Amino acid sequence: MLIVNVKENESIDKALKRFKKKFEKTGVLKELRSRTSFEKPSVSRRNEIIHAAYKQRMQNQENS
């Protein structure tokens, strides 16, 4: 359960923004989306490898 204390003379918008950041850090929404459909372990591993290769290429381009 997330608790966000609203400080004295603080707008609701700022408190809501802090709540959204805390909620994003928990990863609840990401996990919920991943659980909506089953993904085979081989497919998830393949996607991890493709993503890692992409990040490596981008890092190499940045260093060049």
N, C-alpha and C positions, 0 to 999 in steps of 0.2 A: 504494500500500500504506500503510495507516494504522498508525502505531506509537504506542502509549500506554505510557509508562513508569510502572510502579507504584512509587509512592514508599514510603519506609520507614514502616511502621506504618499504611499506607493500606488501607482495606477494598476488597475486590474489587468491591463494589457501587458505590463512588465511581469506581473506575477504569472500570467498565463504563458508567457514566453519561457519563463524559468521552468514551469511545469512541463511544457513540451520538450525542453532540452533534457530534463530528468527522465521523462518517459522514453525518449529516443535512446538514451544511454542504456536503459534496461533491456532493450532488444525484444520486447514482448511482441510488437507488431511484426517484426522480421520473422520471429519464430512461428507466429500464427500463419503468416503467408506461406512459410515453408511446409507447414503441416496440412495445408488445404489439399495438396495432391501428393501422392507417393512418387518419389524419384528413386530409381534403382541406384544402388551404391556405385555401380560401374559408371553410370551417367554422371553422378555427382562428382566422382573422381576425375572423369574426363573434363568436366567443366572447370574444376580446380586447376588442372594442368594447363588448360587453354588460358585461363585467367593469369596464371603465374607466368606463362610465356609472354603474354601481352605486356604485363608489368615489366618484365625483363627487357623487352624490346624498347619500351618507352624510356626506361632508365638508361639504356645504352645510347639512345638518340639524344638524351639530355646531356650525357657526359661527353658526347662527340663534339 
